[in-house]
Amino acid sequence: MKLSEFMENRKSAREYRLKNLSNKDLKKVNEILKEVNEKANRYNINYQLFEGENIYKPLRGEGGYSGVMIEAPGYISLSMKEPNDESYIYGAYYLEDIIGKLSEIGYGTCWVSLFSVSDELKKDVFGTKDKIDFILAFGIPVNYILKGDSQYSNRLGLEDFIYINDLDTPVDVETLQNYGLDEIFYYLRNAPSAFNKQPWRFLIKDGKIDLFIKDYQGNVNLTDSGIVMYYYEKLAEIDGINASWDLNVDPCVETDMKFIGRTNF
Ligand SMILES: Cc1cc2nc3c(=O)[nH]c(=O)nc-3n(C[C@H](O)[C@H](O)[C@H](O)COP(=O)(O)O)c2cc1C
């Protein structure tokens, strides 16, 4: 499936066929994780596959938004050896890479937050002292759109999160078209974010794009940033743009928002 099509239709899946994963399924997912782990290891990140009930039962009432744990035939843990800003950002970045690969073999997915789960319980469940704040539930979805789910799925208009020259000037679609950025952002706005907060704000200035986070809440927003950074690069690639984010520069304007990084376009 083309990335644009995937982004147009992507939705978190919260209900799955609860059949155990076969050895063949496990092998396929492990191959994906091996490939992505090789890229992600330099950020001290590791992804590991777990079979459903080993995770769901102990985390029921504990993991997920307000303890609403998502039941799935499989889970992938995102663990960080030495958690820091980069590992939250790139942990999310590469988890989206995994999500795309899982979708190619027919799986739906949903991020599951584990902030409210005690470190002790996480250590027992995942068998590691590494930091695990998020896991990914995956499987064959039975019903993509659940009743009441739309509260999680609304998206901001492009003019609500993209600015031009300064943070007081929302972009208009014509300007985005002139820059050749309209399609990238049209699809990028479907990126998932915790509580669907869509905290990312982009400022186009002097031939570059700065990424900021509104109402910054720490690690969870670094995670949301990693996700949009991933999709920006991948969508730009389709348009022949070799984009990459620089996290070690200063923001191009002064603002109360948290600055994450800058990319070319
Ligand atoms: C970092 C992160 C944590 C999330 N945690 C949860 C969670 O614990 N439970 C849940 O049901 N959805 C969770 N989600 C899914 C988001 O709520 C969902 O992506 C967002 O509401 C947009 O909906 P959509 O993915 O269907 O487009 C999480 C997403 C992200 C990016």
The ligand as an SDF file (V2000), in Angstrom:
LIG
                    3D

 31 33  0  0  0  0  0  0  0  0999 V2000
    2.1420    8.0490   22.3730 C   0  0  0  0  0  0  0  0  0  0  0  0
    0.7500    7.5260   22.1940 C   0  0  0  0  0  0  0  0  0  0  0  0
    0.0870    6.8860   23.2440 C   0  0  0  0  0  0  0  0  0  0  0  0
   -1.1920    6.3700   23.0630 C   0  0  0  0  0  0  0  0  0  0  0  0
   -1.8020    5.6880   24.0820 N   0  0  0  0  0  0  0  0  0  0  0  0
   -3.0210    5.1270   23.8820 C   0  0  0  0  0  0  0  0  0  0  0  0
   -3.6510    4.3600   24.9210 C   0  0  0  0  0  0  0  0  0  0  0  0
   -3.0980    4.1450   25.9880 O   0  0  0  0  0  0  0  0  0  0  0  0
   -4.8810    3.8460   24.6600 N   0  0  0  0  0  0  0  0  0  0  0  0
   -5.5380    4.0490   23.4750 C   0  0  0  0  0  0  0  0  0  0  0  0
   -6.6510    3.5740   23.3210 O   0  0  0  0  0  0  0  0  0  0  0  0
   -4.9540    4.7730   22.4610 N   0  0  0  0  0  0  0  0  0  0  0  0
   -3.7200    5.2880   22.6440 C   0  0  0  0  0  0  0  0  0  0  0  0
   -3.1230    6.0060   21.6430 N   0  0  0  0  0  0  0  0  0  0  0  0
   -3.8100    6.1670   20.3480 C   0  0  0  0  0  0  0  0  0  0  0  0
   -4.3090    7.5990   20.1640 C   0  0  0  0  0  0  0  0  0  0  0  0
   -5.3690    7.8750   21.0600 O   0  0  0  0  0  0  0  0  0  0  0  0
   -4.7690    7.7500   18.7150 C   0  0  0  0  0  0  0  0  0  0  0  0
   -3.6920    7.5810   17.8430 O   0  0  0  0  0  0  0  0  0  0  0  0
   -5.3410    9.1300   18.4700 C   0  0  0  0  0  0  0  0  0  0  0  0
   -6.4500    9.3030   19.2920 O   0  0  0  0  0  0  0  0  0  0  0  0
   -5.7540    9.3340   17.0120 C   0  0  0  0  0  0  0  0  0  0  0  0
   -6.6720    8.3450   16.6060 O   0  0  0  0  0  0  0  0  0  0  0  0
   -6.3770    7.4180   15.3550 P   0  0  0  0  0  0  0  0  0  0  0  0
   -5.0520    6.7420   15.6340 O   0  0  0  0  0  0  0  0  0  0  0  0
   -7.5250    6.4520   15.3140 O   0  0  0  0  0  0  0  0  0  0  0  0
   -6.3340    8.3020   14.1730 O   0  0  0  0  0  0  0  0  0  0  0  0
   -1.8460    6.5290   21.8100 C   0  0  0  0  0  0  0  0  0  0  0  0
   -1.1750    7.1700   20.7610 C   0  0  0  0  0  0  0  0  0  0  0  0
    0.0940    7.6570   20.9380 C   0  0  0  0  0  0  0  0  0  0  0  0
    0.8010    8.2960   19.7910 C   0  0  0  0  0  0  0  0  0  0  0  0
  1  2  1  0
  2  3  1  0
  2 30  2  0
  3  4  2  0
  4  5  1  0
  4 28  1  0
  5  6  2  0
  6  7  1  0
  6 13  1  0
  7  8  2  0
  7  9  1  0
  9 10  1  0
 10 11  2  0
 10 12  1  0
 12 13  2  0
 13 14  1  0
 14 15  1  0
 14 28  1  0
 15 16  1  0
 16 17  1  0
 16 18  1  0
 18 19  1  0
 18 20  1  0
 20 21  1  0
 20 22  1  0
 22 23  1  0
 23 24  1  0
 24 25  2  0
 24 26  1  0
 24 27  1  0
 28 29  2  0
 29 30  1  0
 30 31  1  0
M  END
$$$$
